[in-house]
Amino acid sequence: MSKKINPQHLPFKKGDTLEVVIDAMAFGGKGIVWTALKDQERVPIFIENVITGQRRWIQITKIDRRHIEARDIALMEKSEWEVDIPYQAIPGAPYATLPYERQQSFKQEEVTTLLKKFAKIESPEILFDEFISSPSLWHYRNKMEYSFSVIRWDHTTKETQDDFALGFKKKGTWWIVEPLSHDSGLLDAQLETQMSKIQQWCIDSGLPAWHPPQRHGFYRYLVVRKSYANDELLLNLVTSGEGLENFDAHGFTQLLKDILGERLAGLLHTINNDSGDRVDPLNGETRLLYGKTTIEETILGLNFEISMKSFFQTNPKSAERLYTKAMEYVGKAKGSGTILDLFCGTGTITQLLAQQGFDHVIGVDIEEKAIINARENALRNQVHNVQFFAADVGKFLSEYPEYKGHISVLMMDPPRAGIAPKTLQKVIQLESQHIVYISCNPATFARDTETLQTNGYSLNQWSLVDQFPHTAHVEVVGIFSKRNDLQPIQ
């Protein structure tokens, strides 16, 4: 539609609530409901994380030039596509009731469409390698944040109530919590089936849950990290200091020991008096109530020590498959000498690259804490032919021009926002013969693919890796080669 939407031609206004049936699913987890204007032209209403055929109660939040946005309030009727699952529905797994085959098809179709639209590739399906599913479709996450609130969502009445709640924030809100009464299927069944017992203990303590709008209360968050290598859990209870003298730390510790037994690796208690809606306080203190402060995880033979604040893959077993595919593409490039790993994080890929026959592997990331972890991890795994730099990637490429023409293979795994255009131009100027690109955002991957192809690179192959089943997220990994290669990738 080319002309601006006239709100007077709509059968509703901003703030209105509607009961609608979802017409289609679009990129990024958004659903579409088509609505007709008085002149019979149609415009889309976008609602996040919904499934085709669902009947939902929504609220109009934005009327823009070409489309309308709405906030989902509640599910009124399931889609005929959906199936029953033995887990509690939660906001973090909106597609849990959608058969996994449909999830795969939807993700592959949307990425193919993005490559056609933004990368200007006529037939990207010809270059498609494989769809790599998560080894575990359920209980695959190694970190979860549970929230406390005095504003509870009642699934029966579909209304909020002033009550104590421990669970997940309701989709689209930061103040309402949906209590978790049994296993969500994402983290750990033993812990989550006992979450109502933890909630009741906190209620019985007499200390209040956090009141997000008024910014007071005691209980704020319960953060959990899980080691799949050792089947252990590390927990951090985040509270304010309001009423701290009445908190029975020994009793809470005993409760978790009774629930988890020897699987409880450690329990921390963080005081967070910040008014903002964040788990980690800008100024706060953490004390150890029980056990140890870290757990260990293994990825493709490399060992990592993980604290509550460590940067680490949320689905470690799926990450193994992602890294294996990336190493396969690196092997096809047949590079030697120096390889550059941009946006390296805690250096997992950097260490794996060091095992691929390169003389020198360089990892670069702007997060200094991540680089500190990367260096520690490399020492722990006795990987010596690596070097890490805590620097902005763009600035690093400007400050070390001697690498131009001497990088045989370049690896990059940028954040969701993708690579800044100026930084991508600096990457291109390095004249690496091959680029292996991992992306957690297919839209920015498609955008950057168009830039790379305009500047002398061709996309040889691409694969999808599903690290987050039951969500709209999917990772792309592709290999690019300069078009002057004498030996193109087979």
PyMOL commands that set and color helices and strands:
alter all, ss='L'
color gray80, all
select helices_A, chain A and resi 7-9+27-29+100-117+124-127+189-192+195-204+244-246+249-263+316-333+348-353+368-380+393-399+401-403+421-429+442-454
alter helices_A, ss='H'
color red, helices_A
select strands_A, chain A and resi 17-21+24-26+30-36+42-48+55-63+68-77+128-132+143-154+159-169+177-179+219-227+232-239+264-271+285-291+295-299+302-306+338-342+360-365+386-390+407-412+434-439+457-465+475-482
alter strands_A, ss='S'
color yellow, strands_A
deselect
rebuild
show_as cartoon
